[in-house]
Amino acid sequence: MLKILLLIGVVVGVYFLFFKKKNLKPPSSDNSQEEAMIPCAKCSTYVSAKESLMRDGKYYCCHECLEA
């Protein structure tokens, strides 16, 4: 009886050690939450740094503001 319990314990231990997914890390941030928001130089609308347009060191939200 003790051998069977010991075998079951080893099998469960191996399962948790090798096959069970571990989520010990916090969810990875894709920098989408920490992305900088920059105001448009023309209309002061905030736009993400990736989507903004830059000319002469100033950031713009769209082509209309860039051309105006």
PyRosetta script that sets phi, psi and omega in degrees:
from pyrosetta import init, pose_from_sequence

init()
pose = pose_from_sequence("MLKILLLIGVVVGVYFLFFKKKNLKPPSSDNSQEEAMIPCAKCSTYVSAKESLMRDGKYYCCHECLEA")
pose.set_psi(1, -42.0)
pose.set_omega(1, 179.9)
pose.set_phi(2, -65.0)
pose.set_psi(2, -35.7)
pose.set_omega(2, 179.1)
pose.set_phi(3, -65.8)
pose.set_psi(3, -38.7)
pose.set_omega(3, 179.6)
pose.set_phi(4, -66.7)
pose.set_psi(4, -44.0)
pose.set_omega(4, 178.5)
pose.set_phi(5, -64.0)
pose.set_psi(5, -39.9)
pose.set_omega(5, 178.3)
pose.set_phi(6, -65.7)
pose.set_psi(6, -40.6)
pose.set_omega(6, 177.9)
pose.set_phi(7, -64.6)
pose.set_psi(7, -42.8)
pose.set_omega(7, 177.7)
pose.set_phi(8, -63.0)
pose.set_psi(8, -41.5)
pose.set_omega(8, 177.8)
pose.set_phi(9, -62.0)
pose.set_psi(9, -40.9)
pose.set_omega(9, 179.3)
pose.set_phi(10, -67.5)
pose.set_psi(10, -42.8)
pose.set_omega(10, 179.5)
pose.set_phi(11, -63.0)
pose.set_psi(11, -44.2)
pose.set_omega(11, 178.3)
pose.set_phi(12, -64.7)
pose.set_psi(12, -40.2)
pose.set_omega(12, 177.9)
pose.set_phi(13, -62.7)
pose.set_psi(13, -42.3)
pose.set_omega(13, 178.1)
pose.set_phi(14, -65.6)
pose.set_psi(14, -40.3)
pose.set_omega(14, 178.3)
pose.set_phi(15, -59.6)
pose.set_psi(15, -50.3)
pose.set_omega(15, -178.4)
pose.set_phi(16, -68.6)
pose.set_psi(16, -29.9)
pose.set_omega(16, -178.2)
pose.set_phi(17, -75.6)
pose.set_psi(17, -40.2)
pose.set_omega(17, -172.5)
pose.set_phi(18, -109.8)
pose.set_psi(18, -31.8)
pose.set_omega(18, -170.4)
pose.set_phi(19, -107.4)
pose.set_psi(19, -20.5)
pose.set_omega(19, -179.9)
pose.set_phi(20, -78.7)
pose.set_psi(20, 127.5)
pose.set_omega(20, 177.8)
pose.set_phi(21, -69.5)
pose.set_psi(21, 136.1)
pose.set_omega(21, 179.6)
pose.set_phi(22, -108.5)
pose.set_psi(22, 127.3)
pose.set_omega(22, 175.6)
pose.set_phi(23, -111.8)
pose.set_psi(23, 62.5)
pose.set_omega(23, 179.5)
pose.set_phi(24, -83.6)
pose.set_psi(24, -21.9)
pose.set_omega(24, 179.3)
pose.set_phi(25, -82.0)
pose.set_psi(25, 146.9)
pose.set_omega(25, 172.7)
pose.set_phi(26, -68.3)
pose.set_psi(26, 157.4)
pose.set_omega(26, 179.5)
pose.set_phi(27, -56.1)
pose.set_psi(27, 135.3)
pose.set_omega(27, -177.0)
pose.set_phi(28, -70.6)
pose.set_psi(28, 134.1)
pose.set_omega(28, 177.0)
pose.set_phi(29, -90.1)
pose.set_psi(29, 129.9)
pose.set_omega(29, -178.4)
pose.set_phi(30, -88.6)
pose.set_psi(30, 19.6)
pose.set_omega(30, -176.7)
pose.set_phi(31, 63.9)
pose.set_psi(31, 1.4)
pose.set_omega(31, 177.4)
pose.set_phi(32, -72.3)
pose.set_psi(32, -30.1)
pose.set_omega(32, 178.8)
pose.set_phi(33, -79.8)
pose.set_psi(33, -27.5)
pose.set_omega(33, -176.3)
pose.set_phi(34, -101.2)
pose.set_psi(34, 12.6)
pose.set_omega(34, -177.4)
pose.set_phi(35, -70.1)
pose.set_psi(35, 138.2)
pose.set_omega(35, -177.5)
pose.set_phi(36, -73.1)
pose.set_psi(36, 136.7)
pose.set_omega(36, 175.4)
pose.set_phi(37, -105.1)
pose.set_psi(37, 128.4)
pose.set_omega(37, -173.7)
pose.set_phi(38, -119.8)
pose.set_psi(38, 135.0)
pose.set_omega(38, 178.1)
pose.set_phi(39, -76.9)
pose.set_psi(39, 144.5)
pose.set_omega(39, 176.1)
pose.set_phi(40, -69.1)
pose.set_psi(40, 139.1)
pose.set_omega(40, -179.2)
pose.set_phi(41, -70.0)
pose.set_psi(41, -22.6)
pose.set_omega(41, -177.5)
pose.set_phi(42, -93.4)
pose.set_psi(42, -55.8)
pose.set_omega(42, -172.6)
pose.set_phi(43, -108.7)
pose.set_psi(43, -0.8)
pose.set_omega(43, 178.3)
pose.set_phi(44, 63.5)
pose.set_psi(44, 20.1)
pose.set_omega(44, 173.6)
pose.set_phi(45, -78.3)
pose.set_psi(45, 135.3)
pose.set_omega(45, 179.6)
pose.set_phi(46, -81.0)
pose.set_psi(46, 134.2)
pose.set_omega(46, -180.0)
pose.set_phi(47, -137.6)
pose.set_psi(47, 150.2)
pose.set_omega(47, -179.9)
pose.set_phi(48, -67.5)
pose.set_psi(48, 154.3)
pose.set_omega(48, -177.5)
pose.set_phi(49, -63.2)
pose.set_psi(49, -32.0)
pose.set_omega(49, 179.6)
pose.set_phi(50, -69.7)
pose.set_psi(50, -34.8)
pose.set_omega(50, -175.1)
pose.set_phi(51, -92.1)
pose.set_psi(51, -7.3)
pose.set_omega(51, -176.1)
pose.set_phi(52, -78.8)
pose.set_psi(52, 158.9)
pose.set_omega(52, 175.9)
pose.set_phi(53, -111.0)
pose.set_psi(53, 140.6)
pose.set_omega(53, -175.4)
pose.set_phi(54, -123.0)
pose.set_psi(54, 135.2)
pose.set_omega(54, 174.7)
pose.set_phi(55, -147.6)
pose.set_psi(55, 132.2)
pose.set_omega(55, 179.1)
pose.set_phi(56, 53.3)
pose.set_psi(56, 37.4)
pose.set_omega(56, 176.9)
pose.set_phi(57, 78.7)
pose.set_psi(57, 6.9)
pose.set_omega(57, 179.6)
pose.set_phi(58, -116.0)
pose.set_psi(58, 147.5)
pose.set_omega(58, -179.0)
pose.set_phi(59, -101.6)
pose.set_psi(59, 140.5)
pose.set_omega(59, -179.6)
pose.set_phi(60, -128.8)
pose.set_psi(60, 152.2)
pose.set_omega(60, -176.6)
pose.set_phi(61, -85.2)
pose.set_psi(61, -28.1)
pose.set_omega(61, -176.3)
pose.set_phi(62, -153.9)
pose.set_psi(62, 174.9)
pose.set_omega(62, -179.4)
pose.set_phi(63, -68.3)
pose.set_psi(63, -31.5)
pose.set_omega(63, 179.1)
pose.set_phi(64, -63.6)
pose.set_psi(64, -44.6)
pose.set_omega(64, 177.8)
pose.set_phi(65, -69.4)
pose.set_psi(65, -33.0)
pose.set_omega(65, 179.9)
pose.set_phi(66, -66.7)
pose.set_psi(66, -40.2)
pose.set_omega(66, -177.2)
pose.set_phi(67, -81.1)
pose.set_psi(67, -23.7)
pose.set_omega(67, -177.3)
pose.set_phi(68, -75.8)
pose.dump_pdb("model.pdb")
